[in-house]
Amino acid sequence: MRLYMTLRRTLPPVTAAAACAFSPATAYRIESDTRLPSQKKAARGRRRPDPLAEIFDSEIVPLLEAAPGIRAVAVFEEMQRRHPELPDGVRRTMERRIRAWRALRGPERDVIFRQVHEPGRLGLSDFTAMGDLGVTIAGERLDHLLYHFRLACSGFEHAHVILGGESHVALAEGLQNALWTLGGAPREHRSDSLSAAFRNFTRDAREDLTRRYDALCAHYRMQPTRNNRGVAHENGAIESPHAHLKAAVRDALLLRGSNDFADLTAYRRFIDEIVARKNARNARRIDAERAVLQPLPATRTTDYEEMLVAVTSSGGFTLRKVFYTVPSRLIGHRLRVRLYDDRLDLFLGGTALFTLPRGRAEASGKHGHVVDYRHVIHALRRKPMALLGLVYRDQLFPREAYARMFERLRERLADRMACRTMVELLSLAHERACEAELAGVLADLLASPNGMPEMATLRARFAPDPASLPEVRIDAVPLALYETLLDQRVEEIA
């Protein structure tokens, strides 16, 4: 027909019809009605009875109006409960009818307004759970989060492994690491209201956390902003990249062939390499935005919590439901503790002492323990039976082989002898600096059905005894001899 109408511009009806290979009668019928065949086609009517005719307007529509957010499958299940004769095959028909009704008469829906991101203006922070990836450290499952920072304009990203939950300490450490890696600061920083960090906090604690967050942003001259609680798309410039980052980590683990890492440092290096590759793809845009970022201050601000603790007669202190051991010479002193996400820095007055790994209480509320057997072994040698009922006995053993050997000693020996032998093994590991080697020997003994440690043999194997080392004396040379050497040098020059 289109060809016929084109030829009719210059040819009479009969000639145009012949050129199109149809009869003159068809040509005159087209002349009388120039509508296309598709325009003449009548709408197809229903060919079978409507299964929802009796219930849609009378029951389903009132239900949709009363509960606008209800799912279509829930409506179908309710209709089947009211009308048992309603077949399962009607479900898709009902879902399509409900979708069409909502499009025509349903409530207004929220609209997402896409934004134009100005370079150097907005940086975003958020946390994402990584426990479902099955990462392990030396065989132990690592339940952790990733702190994720991103520039909205150029897409620069930074990720930091977080061992605890969402907290101000984790945010402060991760954010500052990101800014110093980037080399500048945006004018505005957005977070998700720190809702997880506020959970179970008192009002005063929440206000203190807000003040510290505002002070952190003020140090870098960033305006702190927060998206509305529960409205994730307001943080969309980082919520969506969460999924992309996790997918990249998952793919990299598959390519690596193993989810196990030797230590936490190796896993953090692995995450840094993935993020670095993502940033390399956006290098030009990142460099362009870096030029308009605010300069960094001269120094970082605090990314820890500071508190005072008292070392008790138990040889340690308790902080956040976790007991930490320290050298017994600190009993009775008050220590200043800087609490980070993964560690504690201890100070006696202004003197830095050492760093301890941070522990966390169990989910059930039971206290945790961070124990170094070197701190208490000297006292245990005087009271070996204390090992039998020690509260933190399981955490005292530095490796699994030591714990398993203690179980065997208790099975084969009396409790007093078992405790004494175990304490001697720990003392040997400490004094001869052979913890790993001794663990290997114990593992070999455990592999034998009758293997038992013989202390004399072990002491000889890991000799020498520091107490038996000879004392070396070096006599100081009189300073007058050096004058003689200088006089000879002067004569040679002359």
C-alpha positions in Angstrom: 0.0 0.0 0.0 2.9 2.4 0.8 4.4 1.7 -2.6 1.0 2.3 -4.3 0.5 5.6 -2.5 4.0 6.6 -3.6 3.3 5.7 -7.3 0.0 7.6 -7.2 1.8 10.8 -7.0 2.6 10.5 -10.7 0.5 7.6 -12.1 -3.3 7.0 -12.4 -4.9 4.3 -10.1 -5.0 1.5 -12.6 -1.3 1.9 -13.6 -0.1 2.2 -10.0 -2.1 -0.9 -9.1 -0.5 -2.9 -11.9 3.0 -1.7 -10.8 2.2 -3.0 -7.3 0.8 -6.3 -8.6 -2.8 -6.0 -7.3 -6.1 -5.4 -9.1 -7.8 -2.1 -10.0 -10.6 -3.0 -7.6 -8.1 -3.0 -4.7 -6.8 0.3 -6.0 -10.2 1.9 -5.9 -10.9 0.5 -2.4 -7.6 2.1 -1.2 -8.7 5.4 -2.9 -12.0 5.3 -0.9 -10.2 4.8 2.4 -6.5 5.8 2.7 -6.0 4.4 6.2 -3.3 1.9 6.7 -4.3 -1.8 7.4 -2.8 -1.4 10.9 -5.1 1.6 11.5 -8.2 -0.3 10.4 -7.5 -3.3 12.7 -10.0 -3.5 15.6 -8.6 -4.0 19.1 -8.7 -7.7 20.1 -11.3 -8.4 22.7 -11.1 -10.8 25.6 -11.3 -14.4 24.4 -12.0 -16.0 27.8 -13.8 -15.0 31.0 -12.0 -12.6 33.3 -11.1 -14.6 36.4 -10.7 -11.4 38.5 -13.9 -9.7 37.4 -15.8 -10.3 40.6 -13.1 -9.6 43.1 -10.7 -7.0 41.6 -12.8 -3.8 42.1 -14.7 -5.0 45.1 -11.8 -6.5 47.2 -8.4 -6.0 45.6 -8.7 -2.3 44.9 -9.8 -1.4 48.5 -6.9 -3.5 49.8 -4.4 -1.6 47.6 -5.8 1.7 48.7 -5.7 0.8 52.4 -2.1 -0.6 52.2 -0.3 1.1 49.3 3.0 -0.7 50.0 1.7 -4.2 50.1 3.2 -6.7 47.7 1.2 -8.3 44.9 2.1 -11.8 46.0 0.7 -11.0 49.5 -2.6 -9.8 47.9 -2.8 -13.0 45.8 -2.3 -15.2 49.0 -5.0 -13.2 50.8 -7.4 -13.7 47.8 -6.7 -17.4 47.8 -7.4 -17.5 51.5 -10.8 -15.8 51.0 -11.6 -17.7 47.8 -10.0 -21.2 47.9 -11.3 -21.9 44.3 -9.0 -19.3 42.9 -6.4 -21.2 40.8 -2.6 -20.7 41.1 -2.4 -19.8 37.5 -4.1 -16.5 38.1 -1.2 -15.1 40.1 0.6 -13.5 37.1 -2.7 -12.1 35.8 -3.3 -10.5 39.2 0.2 -9.1 39.4 0.0 -7.5 35.9 -3.5 -6.1 36.8 -2.2 -4.6 40.1 0.9 -3.1 38.3 -1.4 -1.5 35.7 -3.8 -0.2 38.4 -0.9 1.4 40.4 0.4 3.0 37.2 -3.0 4.7 36.6 -4.4 5.2 40.0 -1.7 4.4 42.6 0.1 6.8 44.9 2.8 9.1 43.7 6.3 7.6 44.0 9.6 9.1 45.1 11.7 10.6 42.4 15.5 10.4 42.3 17.1 13.6 41.0 20.4 13.0 39.3 23.1 15.5 40.4 25.9 17.3 38.6 29.0 16.8 40.7 31.3 19.7 41.0 35.1 18.9 41.2 36.5 19.2 44.6 33.2 19.6 46.4 31.9 16.3 47.7 33.6 13.2 49.4 31.5 10.4 50.9 32.2 7.8 53.6 30.5 4.6 54.4 31.1 1.1 55.8 30.3 -2.2 54.1 30.3 -5.7 55.5 32.7 -8.2 54.1 32.1 -11.3 56.2 30.3 -13.1 53.4 33.5 -13.3 51.3 34.9 -16.0 53.7 38.3 -14.3 54.1 40.6 -16.1 56.7 43.8 -15.0 58.4 46.1 -18.0 59.2 43.0 -20.2 59.0 40.8 -18.1 61.3 37.7 -16.5 59.8 38.0 -12.7 59.6 34.6 -11.1 60.3 35.3 -7.5 59.2 34.1 -4.3 57.5 35.6 -2.1 54.9 35.6 1.7 55.4 35.0 3.1 51.9 35.8 6.7 50.9 35.0 8.1 47.4 35.1 11.4 45.6 31.7 11.9 43.9 33.2 13.7 40.8 36.3 11.8 39.8 35.6 8.5 41.5 38.8 8.3 43.6 38.4 5.5 46.1 40.1 4.4 49.3 39.3 1.3 51.4 40.5 0.4 54.9 39.9 -2.9 56.7 38.0 -2.4 60.0 38.0 -5.2 62.6 35.4 -3.7 64.8 32.1 -2.1 64.1 31.2 1.3 62.7 32.7 3.8 65.1 34.2 7.3 65.2 37.7 5.8 65.6 37.3 3.7 62.5 35.8 6.7 60.6 38.6 9.0 61.7 41.4 6.6 60.9 40.0 5.6 57.5 39.0 9.1 56.4 42.4 10.6 57.3 44.2 7.8 55.5 42.1 8.5 52.4 42.7 12.2 52.5 46.5 11.9 53.0 46.7 9.3 50.2 44.7 11.7 48.0 46.8 14.7 48.9 43.8 17.1 49.5 40.4 17.5 51.1 37.0 18.2 49.5 34.9 21.1 50.7 32.1 18.8 51.9 32.1 15.4 53.6 28.9 13.2 53.7 28.3 10.2 55.9 25.2 8.1 56.6 24.4 9.7 60.0 26.7 7.2 61.8 23.6 5.3 62.6 25.4 2.1 63.5 27.8 4.1 65.7 24.9 5.7 67.6 23.3 2.4 68.4 22.8 1.7 72.1 24.5 5.1 73.0 23.2 7.4 75.6 22.2 10.9 74.6 25.4 12.4 76.1 27.5 9.8 74.2 25.7 10.6 70.9 26.3 14.3 71.4 30.0 13.7 72.2 30.3 11.6 69.0 28.7 14.3 67.0 31.1 16.9 68.4 34.1 14.8 67.6 32.9 14.2 64.1 32.3 17.9 63.5 35.8 18.7 65.0 37.3 16.1 62.6 35.7 17.8 59.6 36.7 21.2 60.9 40.3 20.2 61.1 40.3 19.5 57.3 38.0 22.5 56.6 35.2 20.2 55.3 31.6 20.9 55.8 30.0 17.9 57.6 26.7 16.7 56.1 24.6 13.6 56.6 22.0 11.9 54.5 18.5 11.3 56.0 18.3 8.1 58.1 17.1 5.1 56.0 17.4 7.0 52.7 20.3 5.2 51.1 20.0 6.7 47.6 21.0 10.1 49.1 24.4 8.5 49.6 24.1 6.9 46.1 27.6 8.0 44.9 29.1 5.5 47.3 26.3 2.9 48.0 26.5 1.7 44.4 30.3 1.5 44.3 30.1 -0.7 47.4 28.8 -3.5 45.3 31.4 -2.9 42.6 34.2 -3.0 45.1 33.0 -6.2 46.8 32.6 -7.8 43.3 36.2 -6.8 42.5 37.5 -8.3 45.8 35.5 -11.5 45.2 36.9 -11.8 41.6 40.4 -11.2 42.9 40.1 -13.9 45.5 38.9 -16.3 42.9 41.9 -15.5 40.7 44.2 -15.8 43.7 42.9 -19.3 44.3 42.7 -18.9 48.1 40.8 -16.8 50.6 43.5 -17.4 53.3 46.2 -14.8 54.1 49.2 -15.2 56.3 48.4 -12.1 58.4 46.2 -9.0 58.5 49.0 -6.9 56.8 48.9 -9.2 53.8 45.2 -8.9 53.4 45.3 -5.1 53.8 48.0 -5.0 51.1 45.7 -7.1 48.9 42.8 -4.6 49.3 45.1 -1.7 48.6 46.2 -3.2 45.3 42.6 -3.7 44.1 41.7 -0.1 45.0 44.9 1.2 43.3 43.9 -0.6 40.1 40.5 0.9 40.2 42.0 4.4 40.7 44.4 3.9 37.9 41.5 3.6 35.4 40.3 7.0 36.5 43.8 8.6 36.8 43.1 11.6 34.5 39.9 12.6 36.2 41.4 12.1 39.7 44.4 14.3 38.7 42.1 17.0 37.4 40.0 17.0 40.6 43.1 16.8 42.9 44.1 20.2 41.5 41.0 21.9 43.0 41.0 20.1 46.4 41.7 22.0 49.6 45.3 21.7 50.9 45.8 19.4 53.8 46.7 20.8 57.3 50.2 20.4 58.6 49.4 17.4 60.7 46.7 14.8 61.2 44.2 15.1 64.0 43.4 12.4 66.6 42.0 9.1 65.2 41.8 7.4 68.6 40.0 7.5 72.0 42.2 8.2 75.0 41.4 6.9 78.5 43.1 6.0 81.8 43.2 2.5 83.2 44.5 1.0 86.4 46.7 -2.1 86.3 45.3 -4.5 89.0 46.9 -7.3 90.9 45.7 -9.7 88.2 48.6 -8.4 86.1 46.4 -6.4 83.6 43.5 -4.1 83.1 40.0 -4.3 81.7 38.8 -2.0 79.0 35.5 -2.3 77.0 34.8 -5.8 78.5 38.2 -7.1 77.5 41.0 -8.0 79.9 44.6 -7.2 78.7 47.8 -8.5 80.4 50.8 -6.3 80.9 54.2 -6.8 82.6 53.7 -7.3 86.3 56.0 -4.5 87.2 53.2 -2.1 86.1 50.8 -3.4 88.8 49.4 -0.4 90.8 50.2 2.1 88.0 47.7 4.1 86.0 48.3 3.8 82.2 47.1 6.1 79.5 45.6 4.1 76.6 45.1 5.3 73.0 42.3 3.1 71.6 42.4 2.5 67.9 40.3 0.1 65.8 42.9 -2.7 65.8 45.4 -1.8 68.5 46.0 -0.1 71.9 49.0 2.1 72.5 50.0 2.2 76.2 51.8 5.2 77.9 53.1 5.6 81.4 52.9 9.3 81.9 54.5 10.7 78.7 56.6 7.5 78.1 55.4 5.2 75.3 55.5 1.6 76.6 54.3 -0.8 73.9 51.3 -1.7 71.6 48.8 -4.4 72.2 46.3 -5.9 69.7 42.8 -4.8 70.4 40.4 -7.5 71.6 36.6 -7.4 71.6 34.0 -8.9 73.8 31.9 -11.9 72.5 28.5 -11.2 71.0 26.9 -12.9 74.0 28.4 -10.2 76.2 31.0 -12.5 77.7 34.3 -10.7 78.5 37.2 -11.2 76.1 40.9 -11.7 76.9 44.1 -10.5 75.2 46.8 -12.5 76.9 50.6 -12.6 76.4 52.0 -15.6 78.4 55.4 -13.7 78.6 53.7 -11.2 81.0 52.7 -13.8 83.6 55.0 -16.8 83.1 57.4 -15.8 85.9 54.5 -15.7 88.3 53.0 -19.0 87.1 56.4 -20.7 87.8 55.9 -19.9 91.4 52.2 -20.9 91.3 51.8 -23.6 88.6 48.5 -24.9 90.0 46.9 -21.6 89.1 46.9 -22.7 85.5 44.3 -25.4 86.2 41.4 -23.0 86.8 42.8 -19.8 85.2 40.0 -17.7 83.7 42.0 -16.9 80.6 43.7 -20.3 80.3 42.6 -21.0 76.7 44.0 -17.6 75.6 47.2 -18.1 77.5 48.6 -20.7 75.1 50.3 -19.0 72.2 49.7 -21.8 69.7 47.3 -24.7 69.3 50.0 -27.3 69.9 50.5 -26.0 73.5 46.7 -26.2 74.3 46.5 -29.8 72.9 49.6 -30.9 74.8 48.1 -29.6 78.1 45.0 -31.7 77.4 47.2 -34.8 77.0 49.2 -34.0 80.1 46.0 -33.8 82.1 44.9 -37.2 80.7 48.2 -39.0 81.5 49.4 -37.2 84.7 48.1 -35.9 87.9 46.8 -32.3 87.8 49.8 -30.9 89.8 52.4 -32.6 87.5 50.5 -31.6 84.4 50.3 -28.0 85.4 54.0 -27.9 86.4 55.1 -29.5 83.1 53.0 -27.1 81.0 54.3 -24.1 82.8 57.9 -25.3 82.3 57.1 -25.7 78.5 55.8 -22.1 78.4 58.8 -20.9 80.4 61.2 -22.7 78.0 59.5 -21.1 75.0 59.9 -17.7 76.5 63.4 -18.0 77.9 65.0 -19.7 74.9 62.9 -17.7 72.3 61.8 -20.9 70.7 58.0 -20.7 70.7 57.5 -21.7 67.1 60.2 -24.5 67.1 58.9 -25.9 70.4 55.4 -25.9 69.0 56.6 -28.1 66.1 58.2 -30.5 68.5 55.0 -30.7 70.6 53.0 -31.3 67.4 55.2 -34.3 66.5 54.8 -35.7 70.0 51.0 -35.3 69.7 51.1 -37.2 66.5 52.5 -40.2 68.4 50.0 -42.1 70.6 52.4 -42.2 73.5 54.3 -39.0 72.9 55.1 -37.0 76.1 57.5 -34.1 76.6 60.8 -34.7 78.5 62.0 -31.5 79.9 65.6 -32.5 80.2 65.7 -33.5 76.5 64.0 -30.3 75.4 66.3 -28.1 77.5 69.3 -29.7 75.9 67.8 -29.4 72.4 67.1 -25.7 72.8 70.4 -24.9 74.5 72.3 -22.9 75.6 70.7 -21.8 78.8 71.1 -18.0 79.1 72.1 -18.5 82.8 75.0 -20.7 81.8 76.5 -18.4 79.2 80.1 -17.3 80.0 80.6 -13.7 81.1 82.7 -11.8 78.7 84.9 -9.0 80.1 86.5 -6.4 77.9 89.2 -4.3 79.5 89.0 -0.6 78.6 92.1 0.7 76.8 93.8 3.7 78.5 93.2 6.9 76.5 96.9 7.8 76.7 97.7 5.0 74.2 95.6 7.0 71.6 97.9 10.0 72.1 100.9 7.8 71.1 99.1 6.8 67.9 98.4 10.5 67.1 102.0 11.5 67.7 103.2 8.8 65.2 100.7 10.0 62.6 102.0 13.6 62.9 105.6 12.4 62.4 104.7 10.5 59.2 103.0 13.6 57.8 106.0 15.8 58.6 
